[in-house]
Amino acid sequence: MQRSISQLNDLELTDFVRLIGRVFERSPWIAEAAWPNRPFAGRAALHQALCRVVLEAGGEKQLALILAHPDLAGRAALAGTLGPESTIEQAKAGLDRLTPREIEKFRRNNAAYREKFGFPFVICARQNRIEAILAGFKSRIGNSREHEIQTALEEIFKIAELRLADLIHE
């Protein structure tokens, strides 16, 4: 059920975190830190406030946020243990219909990326399809770790924006 921004602004902290805490993968601390900034003028203002929390959190918390993301078409997806938002997003990208050969490509790419950078490859699956995601692995593997941290955060902000659109009508 979608809510209005005014309904969201009226929520107590625990209810706000319960609803908005899912916007960033397994990281309800972001919603909790943004809550005191109410009232939000709109969905975009809320998104900006949430992203500002992440940007001001420092490298350790940013890395923890990136690490909270599952591998694309990884073990959790194959076992059916992804969170509901990630399950829907990976399905929209077609990752729930991979052939065994494609699953192996994802496994290899996830492993190589994680080995180089120490965290999972993050891309906004809802804005990409299988071919684009595989191309993303290839184009991004040559980047520096610092560049990939920044890119992962930008992708996480896109994911959060889409998840907020699912929760809040304007």
FENKASUL-V80801 format. One line per field, one symbol per residue. ss: DSSP state (H for helix, E for strand, - for the rest). burial: b if it has 9 or more other ideal C-beta (glycine too) atoms within 8 Angstrom, else e. A space follows every 10 residues. Layout:
BEGIN
ss=???
burial=???
END
This chain:
BEGIN
ss=--EEHHHHH- --HHHHHHHH --------HH HHHHH----- --HHHHHHHH HHHHHH--HH HHHHHHH--- ----HHHHH- ---HHHHHHH HH--HHH--H HHHHHHHHHH HHHHHHH--- ----HHH--H HHHHHHHHHH ----HHHHHH HHHHHHHHHH HHHHHHHEE-
burial=eebbbeebbe beeeebbebb bbbbbebbeb bbbbbeeeeb eebebbbebb bbbbeebeee bbbbbbebbb bbbbebbeee ebeebbbebb bebbbeebee ebbebbbebb ebbbeeeebb bbbbbbebeb eebbebbeeb beeebeebbe bbbebbbbbb bbbbeebbee
END
